[in-house]
Amino acid sequence: MSVSVELTLVYHQANRSALHRSHCSINDEWDCDHVARSAYSSVLQAPVALWGFVAYGFMAFLAGWGVFRRSPAHFPLGLLVLLVVGALGMSGYLAYVAYVILEKKCLWCTVLYGVNASLAATLAVALVQRRLGPLRALRQDA
């Protein structure tokens, strides 16, 4: 969530002034400001990073609920599957946009790609421990 906050700040600073140079705009290849100024950096007039903050907050809420609420044992793994798969999909799409379309890299975005991969690995361990497949977890949560 803190990286999403940082990216939201970078977005606002970069879009407030074309002359602004963020700490994560290191060189011509690693340029967070260029990525933040692109049309791909917002959805419904809000920074993508802000949407990420909301999603990570909801994931944290669900994970906390799952840890502290004992019944049913599987809940909320199915919902977390949806959110984590969505986060991985967004990571893939945004990495493609940055690396291929914009031909730039964003340091903090790359950190979030790793965070999303780590969330997926952690969720996979939780599913294996409970002997659940992702689709079964979704069906049980529904």
C-alpha positions as CSV (number, residue, x, y, z in Angstrom):
1,M,0.0,0.0,0.0
2,S,2.9,2.4,0.7
3,V,4.3,1.9,-2.8
4,S,0.9,2.8,-4.2
5,V,0.9,6.0,-2.1
6,E,4.4,6.8,-3.4
7,L,3.3,6.2,-7.0
8,T,0.2,8.4,-6.5
9,L,2.4,11.2,-5.2
10,V,4.8,10.8,-8.2
11,Y,1.7,10.9,-10.5
12,H,0.4,14.2,-9.0
13,Q,3.9,15.8,-8.9
14,A,4.7,14.8,-12.5
15,N,1.4,16.0,-13.8
16,R,1.5,19.2,-11.9
17,S,4.7,20.4,-13.6
18,A,6.3,19.2,-16.7
19,L,9.7,20.3,-15.3
20,H,9.3,18.2,-12.1
21,R,11.9,15.5,-11.7
22,S,11.0,12.7,-9.3
23,H,13.6,10.8,-7.2
24,C,12.7,7.7,-9.2
25,S,13.4,9.3,-12.6
26,I,17.0,8.1,-12.7
27,N,17.9,8.3,-16.4
28,D,16.4,8.0,-19.8
29,E,15.5,4.3,-19.4
30,W,14.2,4.5,-15.8
31,D,11.8,7.5,-15.9
32,C,8.8,7.3,-13.5
33,D,7.8,10.8,-14.5
34,H,7.4,9.9,-18.2
35,V,5.3,6.9,-17.2
36,A,3.2,9.0,-14.8
37,R,2.5,11.6,-17.5
38,S,1.3,9.0,-20.0
39,A,-2.4,8.4,-20.8
40,Y,-2.0,4.9,-19.4
41,S,-1.4,6.1,-15.8
42,S,-5.0,6.9,-15.0
43,V,-8.4,5.2,-15.1
44,L,-11.6,7.2,-14.7
45,Q,-9.5,10.3,-14.0
46,A,-7.8,8.7,-11.0
47,P,-4.2,7.4,-10.9
48,V,-3.8,3.7,-11.4
49,A,-1.7,3.7,-8.2
50,L,-4.7,5.0,-6.3
51,W,-6.8,2.1,-7.6
52,G,-4.0,-0.2,-6.5
53,F,-4.1,1.3,-3.0
54,V,-7.8,0.5,-2.7
55,A,-7.3,-3.0,-4.0
56,Y,-4.4,-3.7,-1.6
57,G,-6.4,-2.3,1.2
58,F,-9.3,-4.6,0.4
59,M,-6.9,-7.6,0.1
60,A,-5.5,-6.7,3.6
61,F,-9.0,-6.5,5.0
62,L,-9.9,-9.9,3.5
63,A,-6.7,-11.5,4.7
64,G,-7.2,-10.1,8.2
65,W,-10.7,-11.4,8.2
66,G,-9.5,-14.8,7.1
67,V,-6.9,-14.9,9.8
68,F,-9.1,-13.8,12.7
69,R,-12.4,-15.3,11.7
70,R,-12.4,-19.1,11.9
71,S,-15.5,-20.0,9.9
72,P,-15.8,-20.9,7.2
73,A,-12.3,-22.1,7.0
74,H,-11.8,-21.4,3.3
75,F,-13.1,-17.8,3.3
76,P,-11.9,-15.4,1.8
77,L,-9.5,-17.3,-0.4
78,G,-11.8,-17.3,-3.4
79,L,-12.1,-13.5,-3.3
80,L,-8.4,-13.1,-2.8
81,V,-7.9,-15.3,-5.9
82,L,-9.9,-12.9,-7.9
83,L,-8.1,-9.9,-6.6
84,V,-4.6,-11.3,-6.9
85,V,-5.3,-12.6,-10.5
86,G,-6.5,-9.1,-11.3
87,A,-3.4,-7.6,-9.8
88,L,-1.2,-9.9,-11.8
89,G,-3.1,-9.1,-14.9
90,M,-2.7,-5.4,-14.3
91,S,1.0,-5.9,-13.6
92,G,1.4,-7.7,-16.9
93,Y,-0.5,-5.1,-18.9
94,L,1.2,-2.1,-17.2
95,A,4.6,-3.7,-17.7
96,Y,3.9,-4.2,-21.4
97,V,2.7,-0.6,-21.6
98,A,5.8,0.8,-19.9
99,Y,8.5,-1.5,-21.4
100,V,7.1,-1.9,-25.0
101,I,4.7,1.0,-25.7
102,L,6.4,3.8,-23.7
103,E,9.9,2.2,-23.8
104,K,10.5,3.3,-20.2
105,K,10.7,1.6,-16.9
106,C,9.3,2.8,-13.6
107,L,11.2,1.8,-10.5
108,W,8.2,1.8,-8.1
109,C,5.9,0.0,-10.7
110,T,8.5,-2.7,-11.0
111,V,8.5,-3.1,-7.2
112,L,4.7,-3.6,-7.4
113,Y,5.1,-6.3,-10.0
114,G,7.3,-8.1,-7.5
115,V,4.7,-7.5,-4.7
116,N,2.0,-8.9,-6.9
117,A,4.1,-12.0,-7.7
118,S,4.7,-12.5,-4.0
119,L,1.0,-12.2,-3.2
120,A,0.3,-14.8,-5.8
121,A,2.9,-17.2,-4.3
122,T,1.6,-16.6,-0.8
123,L,-2.0,-17.3,-2.0
124,A,-0.9,-20.4,-3.7
125,V,0.7,-21.7,-0.5
126,A,-2.6,-20.9,1.4
127,L,-4.6,-22.8,-1.2
128,V,-2.3,-25.8,-1.1
129,Q,-2.4,-25.9,2.7
130,R,-6.2,-26.0,2.6
131,R,-6.2,-28.4,-0.3
132,L,-8.2,-26.0,-2.5
133,G,-8.0,-25.2,-6.1
134,P,-8.6,-21.6,-7.1
135,L,-11.9,-22.4,-8.8
136,R,-13.1,-24.4,-5.9
137,A,-12.2,-21.6,-3.5
138,L,-14.2,-19.2,-5.7
139,R,-17.2,-21.5,-5.8
140,Q,-17.1,-21.9,-2.0
141,D,-16.9,-18.2,-1.4
142,A,-19.8,-17.6,-3.8
